[in-house]
C-alpha cells in the first residue's frame, strides 16, 4: 500500500536507528501524528519473561495521573442491592441476567466489566466470549469487588489494566496526541513504574528489553529503556 505524503513526511522525522529519551518520544509522537482525529498514544513494552510460565505472566492495573483521554463505557454485573451504588458512581450499564443474555448473543460494546463476587458463578460461562477481549472480570485487576462504586470511579478516573501477551509484549494506551508532552511522558512513566514493580522473581536477564511509542497509523518511536529506569 502506497504511503501518503503525510505518512512519508512523518516517517522522515523518526530516525529508526536512534533510541529516544521518553521526553523526546513524548514530544515527537505529537509531531508525527498524521490523522485528522485525536489519535490514541500507545506504549509497546517487550519484557524478558516467558509468558507460558504462570509465575511470569505479568499483569496488573495502574491509574494514569492524567487519565487516558477516553471516556470508558463500564458495565456492572451485580445483584439488585448494589445497582444504585453502581449507577450513582457513573456506570453506563447496570444489571445481571439481561446483560448475560446479551453477551451470550455477541454484545460486547463496553470497555470494562465490573462484577461482584456473588455473581461470578453466573458469569463464568461467558469466559470464552469475554476472555479473548480482555473483558472478563478478575480480582487481580480490581474488577471483581463488592465496592462497585469505588471500582467504577477508578476506571472512569484513568485506571487501566495491562497484560503481557504470548510474545512477551505489553500493549497499552496511555493518552491522546492532544495531550501535552509532559502528560504523555508522565502517564508513560507511571505505567512503566507499575510494570517494573511486577518483575517476576524467576525472570532472568534484562527485564525491560524494548520500548516503543506510537500514535494511531504513525511510525513507532524507539525509546531508550535507560531513560525510564531510575
C-alpha positions in Angstrom: 0.0 0.0 0.0 1.4 3.4 -1.1 2.2 5.8 1.7 0.5 9.2 1.7 2.6 12.4 1.7 1.8 13.0 5.3 2.9 9.5 6.3 6.1 9.8 4.3 6.8 13.1 6.0 6.1 11.6 9.4 8.4 8.7 8.8 11.1 11.1 7.7 11.0 12.7 11.1 11.7 9.5 13.0 15.3 8.2 13.0 14.8 4.4 13.2 18.4 3.9 14.2 18.1 6.2 17.2 16.9 5.4 20.8 15.0 8.5 22.0 14.5 9.5 25.6 11.0 9.2 27.0 10.6 13.0 26.9 11.8 13.2 23.3 9.5 10.5 22.2 6.5 12.1 24.0 7.2 15.3 22.0 7.9 13.6 18.7 4.8 11.4 18.8 2.8 14.6 18.6 4.8 15.9 15.6 4.5 12.8 13.5 0.8 12.2 14.0 -0.9 12.2 10.6 -4.6 11.5 11.4 -7.3 14.2 11.5 -8.8 12.8 14.7 -7.4 12.8 18.2 -5.3 9.6 17.9 -4.5 7.3 20.8 -0.9 7.2 22.0 0.2 3.7 22.8 3.2 2.1 24.5 4.6 -1.3 23.5 6.9 -2.8 26.1 8.8 -6.0 25.4 9.7 -7.9 28.6 12.3 -10.5 29.3 9.8 -13.0 30.6 8.3 -16.4 29.5 4.5 -15.8 29.4 3.9 -19.5 29.2 5.1 -19.8 32.8 2.3 -18.8 35.2 4.6 -17.0 37.5 5.9 -14.8 34.7 2.6 -13.9 33.2 2.8 -10.2 34.1 -0.5 -8.4 34.6 -1.9 -5.6 36.7 -3.5 -2.2 36.8 -2.3 1.3 37.1 -4.1 4.7 37.5 -2.7 7.1 35.0 -2.2 10.6 36.6 -3.7 12.4 33.6 -6.3 9.7 32.6 -6.5 8.1 29.1 -8.4 10.9 27.3 -11.1 8.4 26.6 -14.4 8.0 28.4 -14.7 4.3 29.1 -18.0 2.5 28.9 -18.5 0.5 32.1 -20.9 -2.4 32.7 -21.5 -3.5 36.3 -22.9 -7.0 36.8 -24.4 -7.2 40.3 -27.4 -8.1 42.4 -30.2 -5.5 42.8 -28.9 -4.1 46.2 -25.7 -2.9 44.5 -27.3 -1.4 41.4 -27.9 2.1 42.9 -24.2 2.3 44.0 -23.1 1.5 40.5 -25.4 3.9 38.8 -24.6 6.8 41.2 -20.9 6.2 40.5 -21.5 6.7 36.8 -21.7 3.1 35.4 -23.1 3.1 31.9 -24.9 -0.2 32.2 -26.0 -2.0 35.3 -27.8 -5.3 35.7 -27.2 -9.0 35.5 -29.3 -11.6 33.7 -30.4 -9.4 30.8 -26.7 -8.5 30.1 -25.6 -12.1 30.4 -28.1 -12.9 27.7 -27.0 -10.0 25.6 -23.3 -11.1 25.9 -24.2 -14.6 25.0 -25.7 -13.2 21.9 -22.5 -11.4 21.0 -22.9 -8.0 22.6 -19.6 -6.6 24.0 -20.0 -2.9 23.4 -18.2 -1.9 26.7 -14.6 -1.2 27.7 -14.7 -2.6 31.2 -16.9 -5.1 33.1 -17.0 -5.0 36.9 -18.8 -7.7 38.9 -19.5 -8.6 42.5 -18.1 -11.9 43.8 -21.5 -13.3 44.4 -22.4 -13.2 40.7 -19.2 -14.7 39.3 -20.6 -18.2 39.2 -23.2 -17.0 36.7 -20.6 -15.1 34.7 -18.1 -18.0 34.4 -19.8 -19.3 31.3 -19.0 -16.1 29.5 -15.3 -16.7 29.6 -15.0 -17.8 26.0 -16.5 -14.5 24.8 -15.1 -12.1 27.3 -11.6 -13.7 27.8 -10.2 -13.0 24.3 -11.5 -9.4 24.5 -9.8 -8.9 27.9 -13.2 -8.1 29.4 -13.6 -10.9 31.9 -13.8 -9.5 35.5 -10.8 -10.5 37.6 -9.9 -9.9 41.2 -6.3 -9.2 40.2 -7.4 -6.2 38.2 -9.9 -4.9 40.8 -12.9 -5.7 38.6 -14.3 -8.3 41.0 -15.3 -6.4 44.1 -18.2 -5.6 46.5 -17.2 -2.0 46.4 -18.6 -1.4 42.9 -18.8 2.4 43.3 -15.0 2.7 44.0 -14.2 0.4 41.1 -16.3 2.5 38.7 -14.7 5.7 39.9 -11.2 4.3 39.4 -12.0 3.2 35.8 -13.6 6.5 35.0 -10.6 8.3 36.6 -8.0 6.7 34.4 -7.3 3.2 35.8 -6.2 0.8 33.1 -5.4 -2.9 33.1 -2.4 -4.4 31.3 -1.3 -7.9 30.5 1.7 -9.4 28.8 0.8 -11.2 25.5 2.1 -14.5 24.2 5.0 -12.8 22.6 6.1 -11.2 25.9 4.8 -7.7 25.0 2.5 -5.4 26.9 0.5 -3.0 24.7 -1.3 -0.1 26.4 -3.0 3.2 25.5 -1.6 6.0 27.7 -3.3 9.0 26.3 -4.1 11.1 23.2 -1.9 13.2 20.9 -3.9 16.2 22.1 -2.2 15.7 25.5 0.8 17.9 26.3 4.2 16.4 26.2 4.5 16.3 30.0 1.2 14.5 30.3 2.2 11.8 27.8 5.6 11.4 29.4 4.2 11.2 33.0 1.4 8.7 32.1 4.0 6.6 30.3 6.4 6.7 33.3 3.6 5.7 35.6 2.7 2.6 33.5 6.4 1.6 33.3 6.9 2.0 37.0 4.0 -0.3 37.7 5.3 -2.9 35.3 8.8 -2.7 36.8 7.4 -3.3 40.3 5.8 -6.5 39.0 9.0 -8.1 37.8 8.8 -11.8 38.5 11.4 -13.2 40.8 12.0 -16.0 38.3 12.6 -13.7 35.3 16.3 -13.8 34.5 18.4 -11.3 32.5 17.2 -8.0 31.2 13.6 -7.3 32.2 12.8 -4.2 30.0 14.1 -5.4 26.7 12.4 -2.9 24.3 10.1 0.1 24.5 8.4 2.0 21.7 5.7 4.7 21.4 3.3 5.3 18.6 0.1 7.1 17.8 -2.6 5.6 15.5 -1.2 5.0 12.0 2.0 6.8 12.7 5.6 5.4 12.8 6.9 3.8 16.0 9.5 5.7 18.1 12.0 3.5 19.8 12.8 4.6 23.4 16.0 4.1 25.4 15.0 1.9 28.3 17.7 3.6 30.4 15.7 6.9 30.2 12.8 5.3 32.1 14.5 3.4 34.8 15.9 5.0 37.9 
